[in-house]
Amino acid sequence: MERGLSRFTKRMPQSGIREVFDAAQRYDDLADLSIGEPDFATPEPIASAVADAIGNGVSSYTETVGRADLRAALAEKLAAENGIDAAPESAVMVTPGAMGALFAAMQVLCDPGDEVLVPEPYWPNYHGHVASVGAEFVPVETDDEFVPTPESVAAAASDQTTALLLNSPANPTGAVVPPDRLRAIYDVAAERDLWVIADETYEDLVYDDAEHYSPASDDACFERTVTVHSFSKSYAMTGWRIGYASGPGPVVDAMRVLQEHTVSSVAEPAQVAAMAALENRDVVEDIHRAFADRRELILERLAAVDGIDAGTPRGAFYVFADVSDLAADSRTFVDALMAEAGVAAVPGAVFGESGEGHVRFSYATDASTIETAMDRLEGLLESA
């Protein structure tokens, strides 16, 4: 008898973003606006600190939850910048990227058959995280600015709902949920007795009058929330694979046990890099300034293209543009954009049904690539 794979494995779809990434490898001359990865090198103070540490033999196992000095520094940052009161010895842990924290949180909070609410459009990996534990993925409607409402969360919840996953600033839409809206959504979570997983990966990248707010800054919200952070986007540290989570002690301890049996601990050189990043927070301002300029550029260029509505994304480094006047099928549009114009973007359909008719453009790349991509997009549409 031939043995198959586990049913949980079969439930986990490959990310549509990765499908675009893989297809892009077939092209030599591509203006790539598909991947959400800063094009900057990791800032010099961080790289130098790691080089020095490795030279001095810093390359050992650490506590599963991370080095004590790093957790203390993370607790200080959470208190000062997020208003979150998390004890470093029991309520903070270092994880292999935000991805590791999200996966672990889902594993310890949900059982097979539970329902998890996720506002749509959503980052495709959430689907895999929910599927990995055998839970049911339940999309939540959002408003015209891609922001969930208390009413939509309440309407989507049922007696089987266990958790709500919130991402603000959001991938793929760039939406930032206003503080008052988040508080109202948390009221619904409290009424329904739901866990909340707050993915704040893009917390440093907000623009215009947008304000990032961490709901776990409220003590009552903290007790039902796992807050997830990353060094990848704010510090151009995607390849270091380091993030962190905070939450109630029993939840963090359960995540610790899971991490002990999967990755043991985050690589110590990466933890040194994270410590150096926290000691050089000024680099975030430089990176934010560059993204703000690129955002202005791509919005200006897209505003000049007939048939495309770029909206006004206020966070992250994505534009979730409405192309429904040009194409009913976002996959077909993106395929043509890549094959005929040499521009890579991500079809909105991979972010959920409500994403259809949209295309995600990432402005995490340099201005020259953005200009080239917009020139080619205009040329393709003019020739149609």
N, C-alpha and C positions, 0 to 999 in steps of 0.2 A: 504494500500500500504506500502510495506517495504521500508524504506529509506536507501540509501547506503551512502558510504563515498564520500568526495569531489574528483573531478577528479585530483586535485593536489596531494592529498594523494596517490592515486593509481599510480601516475607517479613516486613516490619516492621508489626506490628499497632499500632493506636492504643491508648493506655493506657485501661483501663477506668475509671481514676480521672477522667480528662478527660471521659469520656462522662457521668459523674455531674455533673461541673462544668458541662458544657454544658447538660444537662437542667435543672439547678437555675436557670439563667438565666430560665426560663419562669415562675418563681414570685416573687411580690412579698414575701410574708411567710414566710420560711424560716429555721428554726433549723439552721444549716449546720455539721455535724460531719464534713464529707467531705474537706476539703482540709488537707493538712499544712503550713500556713503560720502562723507566729506572728502574732497580731493586734496586736503592739506596733509602734510606730514605731521606726525605727532610732534607737538611743540618741543623745542630744544631742551628746556629745563627738565621736562619729563623724561625724554630719551637719555639725557646725560645722567640723571639720577639712577636710572636703571643700569646703564653701562657701568657706573661706579659700583653699584651694589653687586652686580654679577662678578665684577673683578675682585670683589672682596668675599666671594663665596656665598652670596645670598641666593640660594636655590634649593631650599629644603621644603619638606612638608610643613604646613602650618596647621593650626586648629581648623577644623572643618568649617567653622563660621568665619574664619579669617583672622589675621593678626590683630592682637589686642590694640596696638597703637592705631591701626587703620580704623578699627571699629569705633574707637574713641573720637577720632577725627571726623568720621562720618556722623556720629551722634551730634557733634558740635555743629557741623554743617546743617543737619536736619533741623536743629533747634533754631539756628540763626537765620536760615534762609527759607525754610518751609514751615516753621512754627510747630514742628513735630517733636514731642518730648518722648524720645525712645532711649531706653537704657542700653548702653553699649554692650553690657555683659549678658543681656538676655533678650533684647528686642531688635537687634541689628545683626545682619549677617551679610557676608561678601559672597557673591554668586558668580558663576561663569557667564557674564553678560546679563542684561535684563532678561534675555531668553531663559536662562537657567532659573531665575527667580520666578518668572511667570509659569514655567513648567512645574516647578516644585510647589508653588502655591496651589495650582490646580489639582495636583495629586493629593495634597493633604486636606483640601477643603471639600472635595467633591467625591461622590460615589457613582458607580454605574447607574444610569437611569435618572440621575439628577439633571435638572435643567440649568443652563448658564445663559444669562442674558448678555448680549453683546450689541451695542449700537452699530447700525449699518449705514454707510460703508465701513468696513473693518479691515484691519491688517490680516491677510490670509492665515498667518501662522497661528492666530487665535483658534482657528478651526481645528488645527492639529492638536493644540494643547487640550482642548475640550474633548476631542475624540480619543486622545490617549488614555483618558481615565474612564471612558465608556459613558460619559455624560452626553446630554443632548444640547446641541447648539441652537439657541433661540435668538434670531435677529430682532433688534428693537428699532422702530422707525425713528428717523431724525427729522428736524425741520429743514427749511430752505437753506439754512447755513450749516447743515449737517450736524446739528447739536441735538442730543436727545432731550426730551422733556419729561417732567415727572409723570405726566399723563401717559406717555408712550411706554415708560418703564412699568407703570402699574398695569397697563393693558396687556403687556407681554408676560407678566408674572403669573404663575399658577402655584398650586399646592406643592408641585414637584421642584419649584425653583429654589436653588441653593445659593447661587452667587450671581453677582453683577460685575462685569468687567468694563471699566471705564478707561479711555485713553484720551488724555488732554495734556498738551496739544496733540492733535490726532494725525496719524498716518492712516489713510492716504489723503485726507481732505484738507489738512492744515487748520481744522476747526479748533477753537479754544472755548471750552465750556466756561461761561461766566461764573464767578463765585456764588451769586445768589441762586443760579440754576443748579449748581452742584449741591448746595445746601438743601434745596427742595427735593432733589433726587435722593439724597441721603435720608430725608424724612420718609420717603417711600421704602427705601431699603430697611430702615428701622421698623416700620410698620409690618413689613413682610418678613422680618428677621433674616435678612440676606447678608452673606459675606460680600465684601466689595474688594475687588482687586483693582488698584489704581495704578495704571501704567503711565508714569510721568517721565518717560525716556527723553522727551523733547522739552523739558521744563525751562531750559535756558533760552529757547528760541521762540520768543513771542515778539510781535511787532505792533506798531501803531498804538492804539489805546488798550490792547489786550492785556489781561492780567492772569498770570498763572497762580492757581490756588490749590493748595494741598488740603483736601478735606480732613485728613487725619490730624491736622492741627487742632481740631476739636477733640477733646478727650473722649467724648462719647463715640465719635466716629472712629477714633483710633482703635477702639476695642473690637470693631468689626471689619477692620481694613488691613490688607497687606499692600503697602506702597512700594512700588518698584521704580528703581532709578538705574541709569546707565552712564558710563563714561564715554561711550562710543561716539555720540553725536556732538556733545558740547566741547569735547577735547580732541576730536579727530583721532579716536583710539579704538576704532572698530575691530582691528585685528588683535587687540590685547585681550579681548573676551573677558571683560570684568564689569560687573554691576553690583547692586546691593539692594536689600529689601529690609523694611522695618514693619513691625506689627506686634500684636499681642504675644507675650512670651511663649505660651503653649503652641501657638502656630509656628513661630520662628523655630522653636525646638523641634517640632515635627519636620519642618523643612531641613533642619540640620541633619536629622537622621537619614532622610532621603538622600541628601547630598553626600553624606558619608558613604552610602552604598552605590553612588553613581560616579562622582568625580573626585571623591575624597576631600579635596580642597582646591581652591583656585591657585594657579601657579604663583609662587612667591614673587618672582620678578614683576608679574602683572600687578600684584598688590603694592609693590614699591612704586610702580608707575602711578597707581591711583593715589597713593599718599602724596607723591610729588605734584600731581594734578591739583589736589586740594590746597597745597601750599603755594600754588601759582594760579589762583583763580582768575587773575587778570587776563590770561590767554583766552578765556571764554569771551571776554568783551571784543577782542580782535576777531574771533571767529564769528560772533554774532553780527558784527559790523559788516563783514564780508557777505554773509548770507542776506542781510538786509538790503545791501546794494544789488545783489543778484536777484532778489525777489522783485525789487523795483524794476529791474531791467526786463525780466521775463513777463511781468504783468503788463508793462508798457508795450512790449512787442506783441503779446497775444491780444491786447485790446485793439490792435490795428488789423487783426485778421477777421474778416467777415465770416460769420457762422460759428464763431467760438466765443463762449462766455467763460472767462477765467474766474469770475467771482472775486472775493477778497479774502484769501486765506490769511489768518492772523498768527499762525504758528508753524513750527517744524520747518521743512524746506521743500514743500510740495505745492503744486497747483493742481487741483482736481477740476479740470476744465470740461465744461459741457460742450460736446461736439455733436449733439443729437440733430442739429439742423444740417449737418454734413453727412452723417452716417448713423444708421439705426443700430449697427453692430460694431461695438468698440473693438472687438478682436480683428475684424476685417480692416477697420481703419488703421489700427496699429501695424498690422501685417503689411499693408500698402505703404505706410509711412517708413517702415524699415526697408522693405525691398525696393521701393521706387525712389525714395528720397534720402535714404541713409540716415534716418533718425530713429532712435530707440526710445520708446515710452511704454507705459503699462496700460493695458485696456481696463477700463473701469469695471468690467464684468467680473474680474477676478476678486473684487472687493465686496461681492454680494450682489444680489439682484438689483438693488436700487442704484448700484454703481454703473449699470449699463447706460450707454449714451455719454459716458465721460471717459477722459483719458488722464492718467496721472503723469505729470511732468515733474521731475526732480530738478531743483536748481542747486543741488549740492556740488555741482561741477563749476568749472571756471567760466568767466564771462564770455570768452572767445567761443567756447563750445556752445553756450546758450545762443549767441548770435548766429553761429553757423546753423544750428538746429532750426531756429526761427526763419532764417533765410530759406532753408530747404523746405520747411513746411509751407511757407508762402508760395514757393515755386511749384510745389506739388499741387496745391489747390488752384493756382492760376492756370495750370495746364490741364486741369480736369474738364 
